[in-house]
Amino acid sequence: MDAIVLTDKQALACGGLAVYTNCCTPSNLHALAVIDLRQKRPDVELEAERRYTWQMLRDLEPTALRAAVPVEFHLAEGVPAEQIVLQAQEIGADIVVLGHHQRSTLAQRFVGSVEQEVISHAPCAVMLAPSLHTC
């Protein structure tokens, strides 16, 4: 497997990397987090979110090193599904691993679903990993 994209801040922090390293033997891992710019907020809050998210990504490095998996970190900003698909296309990903959040059908109709959009438009396979709520 040449590449993989792990997405979703909670999935990354809570076990997406573990799911990935237990099921796959790639040569490259790309860890991606997307800051959703559709949500308007003051610049100071946005900058704080960038710092927090980047640090969260970097905190995965020891886990990747223990698993002997080379990892590249990516922080994108924009519409999450669009950024995930774009990143998967750019790196030639073989699989995208998404954190899965349980939502009611009614909530999905109103807020949409990043998972559904990525599954519909990704250039590769998509795996949904349950987000762990105990982190």
Residue frames relative to the residue before (quaternion, step in Angstrom):
aa qw qx qy qz dx dy dz
M 1.0000 0.0000 0.0000 0.0000 0.00 0.00 0.00
D 0.3598 -0.7874 0.4679 0.1776 3.55 -0.67 1.09
A 0.8195 -0.0734 0.0960 0.5602 3.58 0.90 -0.80
I 0.0646 -0.7678 0.6364 0.0364 3.50 -1.29 0.44
V 0.2132 -0.7495 0.6093 0.1468 3.56 -1.16 0.56
L 0.1291 -0.7499 0.6441 0.0790 3.56 -0.82 1.00
T 0.0473 -0.8199 0.5705 -0.0095 3.54 -0.79 1.00
D 0.6978 0.4613 -0.3653 0.4085 3.52 -1.38 0.15
K 0.4494 -0.7345 0.4442 0.2475 3.52 -0.48 1.23
Q 0.6840 0.4759 -0.3078 0.4593 3.61 0.87 -0.85
A 0.6527 0.5091 -0.3261 0.4566 3.58 0.92 -0.83
L 0.6352 0.5217 -0.3316 0.4630 3.57 0.99 -0.78
A 0.7208 0.4557 -0.2555 0.4556 3.53 0.81 -1.01
C 0.7894 0.3944 -0.1624 0.4414 3.56 0.98 -0.83
G 0.8295 -0.2553 0.1354 0.4779 3.60 1.05 0.06
G 0.4019 0.7148 -0.4896 0.2962 3.60 1.17 0.03
L 0.6409 0.5182 -0.3277 0.4619 3.57 0.99 -0.77
A 0.6430 0.5157 -0.3277 0.4617 3.59 0.99 -0.77
V 0.6245 0.5228 -0.3387 0.4711 3.59 0.97 -0.83
Y 0.6699 0.5196 -0.2873 0.4457 3.53 0.91 -0.97
T 0.7273 0.4435 -0.2668 0.4508 3.60 0.71 -1.01
N 0.6461 0.5175 -0.3270 0.4558 3.61 1.17 -0.43
C 0.7749 0.3662 -0.1970 0.4760 3.61 1.07 -0.57
C 0.7924 0.3110 -0.1281 0.5088 3.59 1.09 -0.52
T 0.1657 -0.7618 0.6141 0.1228 3.54 -1.25 0.47
P 0.0696 0.8468 -0.5210 0.0810 3.57 0.40 1.22
S 0.4604 -0.6290 0.5239 0.3434 3.47 -1.32 0.01
N 0.7933 0.1642 -0.0889 0.5795 3.59 1.19 -0.44
L 0.1083 -0.7504 0.6492 0.0605 3.52 -1.14 0.76
H 0.0916 -0.7690 0.6314 0.0401 3.54 -0.91 0.93
A 0.1494 -0.7847 0.5984 0.0621 3.56 -0.59 1.16
L 0.0574 -0.8205 0.5672 -0.0416 3.55 -0.62 1.18
A 0.0108 -0.7414 0.6704 0.0272 3.52 -1.12 0.78
V 0.1880 -0.7895 0.5791 0.0778 3.56 -0.99 0.87
I 0.2480 -0.7282 0.6222 0.1448 3.52 -0.95 0.97
D 0.3441 -0.7651 0.5160 0.1732 3.55 -0.61 1.20
L 0.2034 -0.8147 0.5364 0.0851 3.56 -0.44 1.24
R 0.4634 0.6574 -0.4678 0.3664 3.61 1.22 0.10
Q 0.6557 0.4684 -0.2998 0.5106 3.57 1.21 -0.49
K 0.2913 -0.7735 0.5413 0.1542 3.56 -0.48 1.21
R 0.1491 0.7606 -0.6209 0.1171 3.55 -1.03 0.89
P 0.6442 -0.5290 0.3734 0.4072 3.57 -1.20 0.42
D 0.6480 -0.5481 0.3699 0.3780 3.57 -1.16 0.66
V 0.6404 0.5336 -0.3403 0.4351 3.58 0.97 -0.80
E 0.6548 0.4929 -0.3146 0.4788 3.62 1.02 -0.73
L 0.6362 0.5280 -0.3238 0.4600 3.56 1.02 -0.79
E 0.6583 0.4971 -0.3085 0.4736 3.58 0.94 -0.84
A 0.6335 0.5147 -0.3299 0.4744 3.60 1.02 -0.75
E 0.6441 0.5068 -0.3243 0.4723 3.60 1.01 -0.76
R 0.6179 0.5347 -0.3455 0.4614 3.60 1.02 -0.74
R 0.6758 0.4891 -0.3009 0.4621 3.60 0.84 -0.93
Y 0.6570 0.5140 -0.3065 0.4586 3.58 0.91 -0.93
T 0.6924 0.4856 -0.2818 0.4531 3.58 0.85 -1.00
W 0.6419 0.5112 -0.3283 0.4680 3.57 0.96 -0.80
Q 0.6571 0.4958 -0.3173 0.4708 3.60 0.94 -0.80
M 0.6189 0.5401 -0.3421 0.4562 3.58 1.03 -0.76
L 0.6357 0.5110 -0.3241 0.4793 3.57 1.00 -0.78
R 0.6836 0.4931 -0.2890 0.4538 3.58 0.84 -0.97
D 0.5988 0.5743 -0.3588 0.4275 3.59 1.12 -0.56
L 0.5935 0.5716 -0.3622 0.4356 3.60 1.23 -0.27
E 0.4989 0.7096 -0.4095 0.2826 3.56 1.18 -0.50
P 0.6655 0.4927 -0.3428 0.4437 3.67 0.79 -0.80
T 0.6325 0.5245 -0.3370 0.4596 3.61 1.01 -0.75
A 0.6591 0.4986 -0.3063 0.4724 3.56 0.95 -0.86
L 0.6451 0.5205 -0.3252 0.4551 3.59 0.97 -0.80
R 0.6441 0.5156 -0.3207 0.4652 3.60 0.98 -0.83
A 0.7074 0.4290 -0.2542 0.5010 3.58 1.08 -0.71
A 0.3891 -0.7462 0.4508 0.2975 3.59 1.35 0.01
V 0.4455 0.6594 -0.4643 0.3887 3.55 1.01 0.91
P 0.3432 -0.7209 0.5552 0.2332 3.60 -0.71 0.99
V 0.0661 -0.8211 0.5668 -0.0083 3.57 -0.83 0.98
E 0.1446 -0.7389 0.6515 0.0935 3.53 -1.17 0.75
F 0.2834 -0.7768 0.5460 0.1347 3.55 -0.97 0.90
H 0.0540 -0.7909 0.6094 -0.0112 3.54 -1.01 0.92
L 0.0780 -0.7570 0.6478 0.0339 3.54 -0.99 0.92
A 0.0370 -0.8055 0.5910 -0.0248 3.56 -0.61 1.17
E 0.1951 -0.7576 0.6105 0.1238 3.53 -1.27 0.41
G 0.5192 0.6117 -0.4775 0.3581 3.54 -0.99 0.86
V 0.7319 -0.3175 0.3043 0.5205 3.55 -1.15 -0.71
P 0.5037 -0.7150 0.3780 0.3037 3.61 -0.46 1.15
A 0.6894 0.4755 -0.3107 0.4495 3.63 0.68 -0.98
E 0.6540 0.5157 -0.3169 0.4539 3.58 0.94 -0.85
Q 0.6759 0.4967 -0.2935 0.4586 3.58 0.93 -0.88
I 0.6361 0.5269 -0.3285 0.4581 3.58 1.02 -0.78
V 0.6703 0.4851 -0.2950 0.4778 3.59 0.89 -0.93
L 0.6415 0.5257 -0.3218 0.4566 3.59 0.94 -0.86
Q 0.6638 0.4959 -0.3039 0.4703 3.59 0.90 -0.91
A 0.6409 0.5221 -0.3247 0.4596 3.59 0.95 -0.85
Q 0.6498 0.5051 -0.3119 0.4748 3.58 1.00 -0.81
E 0.6850 0.5187 -0.2922 0.4200 3.57 0.84 -1.01
I 0.7633 0.3581 -0.2147 0.4930 3.60 0.93 -0.77
G 0.4336 -0.6997 0.4662 0.3241 3.58 1.22 -0.16
A 0.1055 0.8442 -0.5173 0.0930 3.57 0.99 0.86
D 0.3736 -0.7024 0.5645 0.2200 3.54 -1.16 0.72
I 0.7906 0.0065 0.0287 0.6116 3.57 1.17 -0.61
V 0.2090 -0.7195 0.6479 0.1374 3.53 -1.25 0.63
V 0.1422 -0.7666 0.6208 0.0819 3.58 -0.88 0.94
L 0.0938 -0.8070 0.5831 0.0011 3.55 -0.66 1.18
G 0.4378 -0.6223 0.5700 0.3101 3.53 -1.19 0.57
H 0.2422 -0.7842 0.5591 0.1177 3.57 -0.87 0.95
H 0.1401 -0.7821 0.6052 0.0486 3.54 -0.85 1.06
Q 0.3822 -0.7154 0.5351 0.2361 3.57 -0.77 1.01
R 0.0786 0.7705 -0.6264 0.0886 3.55 -0.84 1.07
S 0.5415 -0.5967 0.4710 0.3589 3.53 -1.17 0.52
T 0.6362 -0.5246 0.4000 0.4001 3.56 -1.23 0.46
L 0.6347 0.5338 -0.3282 0.4522 3.57 1.00 -0.81
A 0.6559 0.5001 -0.3144 0.4699 3.62 0.92 -0.84
Q 0.6412 0.5249 -0.3311 0.4513 3.59 0.97 -0.78
R 0.6358 0.5370 -0.3331 0.4432 3.59 1.02 -0.75
F 0.7310 0.4336 -0.2443 0.4669 3.57 0.96 -0.82
V 0.7917 0.3018 -0.1676 0.5040 3.59 0.84 -0.85
G 0.4573 -0.6717 0.4697 0.3451 3.59 1.18 -0.20
S 0.2864 -0.7514 0.5707 0.1666 3.52 -1.28 0.08
V 0.4215 -0.6922 0.5297 0.2504 3.55 -0.69 1.11
E 0.6305 0.5524 -0.3366 0.4290 3.55 0.95 -0.88
Q 0.6789 0.4946 -0.2983 0.4533 3.59 0.84 -0.96
E 0.6575 0.5126 -0.3115 0.4559 3.58 0.96 -0.85
V 0.6658 0.4921 -0.3073 0.4691 3.58 0.93 -0.88
I 0.6382 0.5222 -0.3313 0.4587 3.59 0.91 -0.87
S 0.6889 0.4987 -0.2807 0.4449 3.59 0.96 -0.85
H 0.8213 0.2907 -0.1130 0.4776 3.59 1.00 -0.77
A 0.4827 0.6852 -0.4398 0.3227 3.61 1.19 -0.18
P 0.4342 -0.7092 0.4951 0.2516 3.58 -1.07 0.73
C 0.7441 0.3107 -0.1630 0.5685 3.57 1.30 0.12
A 0.7058 -0.4131 0.3411 0.4636 3.56 -1.32 -0.13
V 0.1836 -0.7578 0.6175 0.1035 3.56 -1.24 0.58
M 0.1050 -0.7801 0.6151 0.0456 3.56 -0.90 0.96
L 0.2393 -0.7578 0.5907 0.1400 3.58 -0.93 0.92
A 0.1054 -0.7790 0.6174 0.0310 3.54 -0.78 1.09
P 0.4679 -0.6780 0.4687 0.3189 3.62 -0.76 0.89
S 0.4094 -0.6770 0.5527 0.2618 3.53 -1.04 0.85
L 0.3436 -0.7340 0.5516 0.1976 3.53 -0.95 0.90
H 0.2569 -0.7991 0.5280 0.1291 3.56 -0.78 0.99
T 0.5960 0.6017 -0.3496 0.4008 3.58 1.24 0.08
C 0.4624 0.6939 -0.4503 0.3192 3.60 1.22 0.12
